């Protein structure tokens, strides 16, 4: 893996995973790469990862919270894969961003992940594959 961060995915929050997944697969010929249940308590969620047949495409991810309301449309989570999530978290703070959730290992997904914001509070998910 290159030491350079890679823009890897965009996430949107939805109310109905099946309807939204069906829409994007029908309109854009996407396929379901994975379905996951992650988090716990108020952070518990279901996730569907979609992708096109292109090998160089980023993923498009649908999220649905299980215990809290769906955020209003219009904001997305931007995802970056990196080699060292701890280093990127430090760089975020040094560049004027904030840490929403410090790096945390998610064994069932095989990743370490942090949620951060840029200086205008746009959410970024930083993922290191383990």
N, C-alpha and C positions, 0 to 999 in steps of 0.2 A: 504494500500500500504506500502511496506517496505521502510525504509529510505535509502536503498541502491540503487544507480543508476543501471539501467538495460540497456544493449545493446538492442535497440529496432528496428532499421531499417537501411537499406542502400539505398541511392538514387543515381540514375544515370540520367544524362541529355540526352535527345533524341530529334531527329528532328520529328519523327512520332510516336505519342503516340499509335495509333491504331495498327500499324504494330508491334511495340515492345510489346505491351500488348498481342496481339494475339500469338506472338512467345513464351513468357514466360508461357502463359496459356496452349498452345499446348504441349510444351516440358516438363514442370515441373508440369502440372496439377494444376496450381495456379488458384485462383479465384479473381475477382475484389471485394475488400472490400469497396472501396469508390472512388469517382471521385470528385475533388475539383477544384475550380478556386480561386486563392489566390493572394494577393499583388495588387499593383497598379503601374501605370507608367511603367518604365523600369523593375521593379521587378514583374510585373504581370506574372502569370504562370498558367498552367494547371497541375494537378497531378492525377495520378492513383496509388492507393495503392493496391498491390497484396499480397496474402498470400496463404499458403498451408492449407490443412485440419488439420494439426497438431496444437494442441492448444498451444504448447510451442514454436512455430516458431516466429522469428522476421519477420517484414514486409519488402517487397521489393517495392520500390517506383520509379516510372518513372515521371520525370519532363520535361516540355517543356515550355521554355520562350516564351511569346507572342510577345515581342518587341525587343529582342536582340538575337544575334547568340548563337547557342548551343555551350557550351564549348567543347574542344577536348576530345575524349574518353581517359580513363585512370585514371581519378580522380573521386572519389566517395565522397558523403557526408555521414558520419557515424552519426547515431542518437542514443541518449540516453534519456530515460525517467527518470525524477528525481522528487523528492518531492518539492525541492526548487531551482528554476532556478537562482534566485539572488545569493544564496550561491554558487552554482556551478560556476557561472560567476566570482565571487571573487576568488574562488579556481583556476580557469584557469589562471588568471593573476598572482596569487602568485606562480604558478608552471612554469611560463615562457611562457605561451600562450598569445594570444591576443583576444580582443573582436572585432568581425567584425560588429555585430549588437547587441546592448544591449537587455536585456529581453524586450519583447513587447507582450502585450495581443492581441490575435487574436480571437475575440468573435465568429466568424462564425465557427471556428474549435474547440472552447472550450479549448484553450491552451494558455499558455504563452511560448514564444519561444525566444531563443538567438542563434546566430551563432557565433562561436568562432573558433580559430585555435590552434593547438598544436604548440610546439616550431619549427617544420619544416613546418608550414603553411598548414597542412592538415585540411580541414574544418570539424567541428563537429556541429551538430544541437542538442541543448539541449532543451527538451520539458517537460513542467510541465502541466499535465492535470488539468483543473480547475473544 
